[in-house]
Amino acid sequence: MLAEAHRRVERDTDCVVAFAETHGRPRTEALLTGLEQVPHRRLEHGGVTVAETDLDAVLARRPRVALVGEFAHANAPGSRNAERRQDVEERVRETSGMESATLLERAGDVEPWTCAGRAGRGRPVERPEDADVQVPVGDHMAPALTGRVPAAEDRRVLAAFAAQAAVVLDRRRLRAQTDRALALALAEGNRIRTALLAAVSHDPRTPPAGIKAAVSSLRSEDVEWSHEDRAELLEGIEDGADRLDHLVGNLLDMSRLHTGTVTPLMRGTDLDEVVPRALGGVLEHTVVLDVPETLPVVDADPGPLERAMANVIENAVKYSPPGERVPVAASAFADGVEVRVVDRGPGLSDEAKGRIFAPFQRHGDAPRGSGVGLGLAVARGVTEAMGGTLNADDTPGGGLTMTLTLHAADARPEDGPDDSGHGLVTAQDERRTS
């Protein structure tokens, strides 16, 4: 801009610098040398003296060209206009002898025009065709002027101004979108933290409390425990440790999913080997398993897949009616395999089907101590990390059917994993190596 000002001055164009801030840059200071500068207006704002455009002085000077830097700048309180863009709009109106200048825009070819900015006291303009002068800038923006018709050279200046105004408006909208996205992210983060604090304040304490009570009973010298009683207490300790292990594992896996550190170690995997191992957390008589050995090999990381299946199966068993067995069946389709886990519980509304995969969501009257609401969130997260899907649908006749799909693999399991050294470290793996 300053280089162009020097070229115009050399051509005897009456040109002044209405506002320019060097920010200590030597090149900018050098380019200002030899150019007439309108003194800045000094304003006090927040205990600091700030420099702003002296619009009245610029209008009184009436140069042929006035240069204004930092076009998107917001003026300090007490300025003639709230934004520097509005200073320029007023300058355009005064220079061109216009009654009003309106910047119109619209979202599409058939959308109505809206006013993005206006200066002057002339009649309102709602469409470009209602103006005395219109200078289209693209298909969806046009400065609309009322008053004297400017010369062709002035119209080119107006078009350049409108293009700069479009950039300012885009920046403003992007800033507003960023602010909204940040606010939503902060709100979601606060919700997650609140839910996590509520969860860890109660649920993970339940298994240790049961373990401690059982251990204290076994250590007591005042009671002579029978063999059956000791076995029952030891079984309670083992069950509590398993529940705590499951809770901590889901918390760790969820944290990895949220931080984006999940990188599955993909390999050819047989479902008839993985799915049966996922039944360790449920009673044997609660599930009916149908996973044929003839199924195609799937592309998956066996450890996370086992955890995902375990979470889905345990959830189905939890909500199934007493005595009702949960079918777990796998079958091949076009380019992969799907595993269906069916329960005959109360089912869910369409709205609830979308919520159950969010972290810290427990449906209905799930009792305290039954989990922190992470099982399905972790299951979907690790499934999607492996390129698969996990969805909930209604079970014909009542209940819920979870369908987990994975792509078929080209390699057999005996080919083994690759040697890249990267993979998803599950909570269980971490504890094994610690």
C-alpha positions, 0 to 999 in steps of 0.5 A: 500500500505504501509503495503504491502511495509513492508511485501515485505521489510521483504522478502528482496524485494528492495522496495522504496517509490517514492511518498507518502503524509501523509496529516498530518495523524498519521497512514500514518506517522507511516507506512512510518517509516522504509521504504526508501523514494526517496526525492520529487522534489520541484517545484514552482507553483502559488507562492506555493512550491509543492512536486512531484515525482522525476522520474529521481531519481527513475529511477536512483535508479532502485528498484525492487518495487516503491510505488506511492501514489495519482495515479490520481494526476495531476503533477505541471507545470514543471514536467517531465510528466503532470500526475502521471499516466504517471510517472508510465507508464514510470517507468513500461517501464524502469523496464520491459525493454520495448520500449513502453507501450500503454494502449488500450481500446474500448467501446464494443466487436466489437468497434475499439481499441483506445489509452488511454495513451502511453509512450516510443518511440517504434513503435505505437501499435493500437491493442493488437495483434500488441504488443510483450506483451499484458496483458488483463484487462477485455474485453475492456482494455489491456496494449500493450507493445513492446520490451522484454517479461517480466516475469510472476511476472512482468505481474501481476504487469502490470495487476494491473497497468492497473486496476488502470489506468482504475479507473483513466480513469473512474474518469476522464470521470466522472469528465468531464461528471459532468463538462458538466452537471454542465455547462448545468445546469448553462446555463439553469439556466441563460436562465430561469433567463433571461426569468423570468426577461424579463417576470416580467419586462413587463407582470405582470405590465400590469394588475396593470397599467390597474387597477390603470388607472381605479381606478384613473378615478373612483376617479377623481372628474372632471368627472361625470361617468354614471352607464354604464361607472362605471360598465365598469371601475369596470369590467376592474379592476376585469379582471386585478386583475384576470389576475394578480392573474393568472400570479402570481399563475403560477410563484409560481407554476413553482417555486415549480415544479423547486424546487421539492416541489410539493407533490399532495394530491391525492384523488378520484376526479370527472372530471365533478366537476373539469373541469367546474370550470376551465372555469372561465377564458374564456367566456362562449360561447367559449367552448363546454363542454362534461364531462359525469357524468358516467366517472370513478373517477380519482386519482388526487389533485382537486386544481392543476388539476383545474389549469392545465385544466384552463391553457390548455383551456385558451391556446386553446381559445387564439389560436382558430379563432374568433367565433370558439368554443373549444371542451373539451371532456372527455372519459374513456379508459383502466385504466383511463380517458383522457380529450381532448381540441381541437383548430382549430388554426394554429397548430404546427410543431413537433419541436414546440410541444416539446418546448411549454411545456418548461417554458417561451415559447410563440408561434408565435405572442402571444401579450405582456401582454397575459402571461409569457409563463408558462401556459402549463409548469405548466399544464404538471408539475402538471399533471405529479406530479399526475402520469398523462400525458399531450401531444400535437397532431395535430387536424385532419383538422388543429389545436392542440389537448391537451390530459390530461390523469389520472389514475382511482381511487379506492376510491370515492371522498366522502372518502376524502383525507388521513390524512398525512397532505402532499399535493400540496399547490397551489398559490390560496390556499396560498393566501386564507390562508394568 
